[in-house]
Amino acid sequence: MLSRFEDLLASYLDSSIEQPLPIVQHFSEALHVSPASLGDVLRTHTRQNAQQHLYYALLEKARRLLLSTSMSLRETAFHLGFDNPSYFSHLFEHKTGFTPAEFRQTA
């Protein structure tokens, strides 16, 4: 189940179509398991709950976009599915210790 989840998540994040933020419910339905069961599998294998795992994947994609594109921070946030660029910046800074702009400048 973990590898199927990872494949689904990678496809979701690599899609060129702008999509809303990924949610646990979307992936649990695609895998035909409950959100709790998906969370248990992820916690067992990654030591992260499902939401943490999704945020980690989003932030990894954000890092790649910030380093490899000239998209503005606002465009990056919308591309990742955030409705609010400020929330994207807050989450990025909370999880990485850098604002997206600082990360882009120091990398």
C-alpha positions, -999 to 999 in steps of 0.1 A, spaced: 0 0 0 29 24 8 43 21 -27 9 26 -43 4 57 -21 38 71 -31 30 65 -68 -4 83 -64 12 112 -46 40 116 -71 15 116 -100 -7 141 -82 22 164 -75 38 160 -109 6 168 -128 8 199 -149 -29 206 -142 -33 229 -112 -51 210 -85 -62 218 -49 -40 208 -20 -38 171 -17 -59 157 12 -57 124 29 -93 115 20 -84 117 -17 -57 91 -14 -75 68 10 -104 67 -14 -81 59 -43 -65 31 -23 -99 18 -10 -89 22 26 -100 44 54 -80 76 62 -71 60 95 -58 29 79 -37 49 55 -24 70 84 -15 38 103 5 24 74 23 57 69 30 61 106 44 26 108 67 30 78 76 67 78 70 78 114 48 106 100 10 107 100 -7 111 66 -10 149 68 26 153 77 36 131 48 15 151 24 30 184 37 65 170 34 60 160 -2 45 194 -10 74 212 6 99 190 -14 81 200 -46 81 237 -34 118 235 -29 123 221 -64 101 248 -79 118 276 -60 152 265 -72 144 255 -108 118 280 -120 114 317 -121 78 315 -109 69 342 -83 62 330 -48 25 337 -54 26 316 -86 44 288 -68 18 288 -40 -11 286 -65 7 259 -86 10 238 -55 -27 242 -47 -26 268 -20 -55 292 -21 -36 316 1 1 324 -7 5 337 29 -4 303 42 21 287 19 48 311 31 39 305 67 39 267 63 72 267 44 89 289 70 74 268 99 87 236 84 120 247 69 131 277 90 133 299 59 107 319 41 104 308 4 122 340 -6 150 334 18 153 298 7 155 308 -30 182 334 -22 204 312 -1 203 281 -23 
